[in-house]
Amino acid sequence: MAAWGRRAGFARRWQAAASARSRVAALVGLAALSLVAGIASAAPQHSGGVPRRVVILNATDPYLPAFLALDGAMREVIRTDSTDPVELFAESLDMHRFPRKLLDGDVAALLRKKYRE
């Protein structure tokens, strides 16, 4: 009986964690969609042929089906709506596995170094 109770408790915790992961994925999706909408509606600024650099940040697993679909759609909209060449970069931050406060400053510094013009 005790083993069944432990399994049921594990199943409940697993379902709660899956629900939390799906809520995080949904929030990331909504944020990305609002970003794409903002980019698509912004007035085009001509850079004289100099490629625009766009970094797509993903805080979770970049291989989730929802993220793959969203990433493809973002890239298509950005490239289609841009009058200038676009360089797209992707960064998977994996922030759900590590304490955010521990890495925030380091991640920001690394991204500034990598993508500074």
C-alpha positions as CSV (number, residue, x, y, z in Angstrom):
1,M,0.0,0.0,0.0
2,A,2.8,2.4,0.9
3,A,4.5,1.9,-2.5
4,W,1.2,2.8,-4.3
5,G,0.9,6.0,-2.2
6,R,4.4,7.0,-3.1
7,R,3.8,6.4,-6.8
8,A,0.6,8.4,-6.7
9,G,2.4,11.2,-4.9
10,F,5.1,11.1,-7.6
11,A,2.5,11.1,-10.3
12,R,0.8,14.2,-8.8
13,R,4.1,16.0,-8.5
14,W,5.1,15.0,-12.1
15,Q,1.7,16.3,-13.4
16,A,2.1,19.6,-11.5
17,A,5.6,20.1,-12.9
18,A,4.4,19.3,-16.4
19,S,1.6,21.8,-15.9
20,A,4.1,24.5,-14.8
21,R,6.4,23.7,-17.8
22,S,3.4,24.1,-20.1
23,R,2.5,27.4,-18.5
24,V,6.1,28.7,-18.9
25,A,6.1,27.6,-22.5
26,A,2.8,29.4,-23.1
27,L,4.2,32.6,-21.5
28,V,7.4,32.4,-23.6
29,G,5.2,31.8,-26.7
30,L,3.0,34.8,-25.9
31,A,6.0,37.0,-25.3
32,A,7.6,35.9,-28.6
33,L,4.4,36.5,-30.5
34,S,4.1,40.0,-29.1
35,L,7.7,40.6,-30.1
36,V,7.0,39.4,-33.6
37,A,3.9,41.6,-33.8
38,G,6.0,44.6,-32.6
39,I,8.7,43.9,-35.2
40,A,6.2,43.4,-38.0
41,S,4.3,46.6,-37.2
42,A,7.3,48.8,-36.7
43,A,8.1,51.2,-39.5
44,P,11.0,49.9,-41.6
45,Q,14.3,51.6,-41.0
46,H,16.8,51.3,-43.8
47,S,20.3,50.6,-42.7
48,G,21.9,51.0,-46.1
49,G,22.4,47.3,-46.8
50,V,24.1,46.6,-43.4
51,P,22.6,43.4,-42.0
52,R,20.4,43.8,-38.9
53,R,21.3,41.5,-36.1
54,V,18.5,39.8,-34.3
55,V,19.1,37.5,-31.3
56,I,16.3,35.2,-30.4
57,L,16.5,34.3,-26.7
58,N,15.0,31.1,-25.4
59,A,14.9,30.5,-21.7
60,T,13.9,26.9,-21.9
61,D,14.4,23.8,-24.1
62,P,14.8,24.9,-27.8
63,Y,13.6,21.5,-29.0
64,L,10.1,21.7,-27.6
65,P,7.6,21.4,-30.5
66,A,5.9,24.6,-29.6
67,F,9.2,26.5,-29.6
68,L,10.2,25.0,-32.9
69,A,7.0,26.2,-34.5
70,L,7.3,29.6,-32.9
71,D,10.9,30.0,-33.8
72,G,10.2,29.2,-37.5
73,A,7.3,31.6,-37.6
74,M,9.4,34.4,-36.0
75,R,12.3,33.9,-38.4
76,E,9.9,34.0,-41.4
77,V,8.2,37.2,-40.3
78,I,11.4,38.9,-39.5
79,R,13.0,38.0,-42.8
80,T,9.9,38.7,-44.9
81,D,9.1,42.1,-43.4
82,S,12.7,43.4,-43.4
83,T,13.9,45.6,-46.2
84,D,17.5,45.0,-45.2
85,P,19.5,41.8,-44.9
86,V,19.0,40.1,-41.5
87,E,21.4,38.0,-39.5
88,L,19.5,35.8,-37.0
89,F,21.1,34.2,-34.0
90,A,19.6,31.9,-31.4
91,E,20.6,31.5,-27.8
92,S,19.2,28.8,-25.5
93,L,19.7,30.2,-21.9
94,D,18.5,27.0,-20.1
95,M,17.5,29.2,-17.2
96,H,15.0,26.7,-15.8
97,R,17.8,24.4,-14.7
98,F,20.0,26.9,-12.9
99,P,19.4,29.6,-10.3
100,R,18.5,32.7,-12.2
101,K,20.0,35.1,-9.8
102,L,23.3,33.2,-10.0
103,L,23.6,33.7,-13.8
104,D,21.6,36.8,-14.8
105,G,24.6,39.2,-14.8
106,D,26.9,36.7,-16.4
107,V,24.5,35.9,-19.2
108,A,23.8,39.5,-19.9
109,A,27.6,40.3,-20.0
110,L,28.2,37.3,-22.3
111,L,25.4,38.3,-24.7
112,R,26.8,41.9,-24.8
113,K,30.2,40.6,-25.7
114,K,29.0,38.1,-28.3
115,Y,26.6,40.5,-30.2
116,R,28.2,43.9,-29.8
117,E,28.7,45.5,-33.1
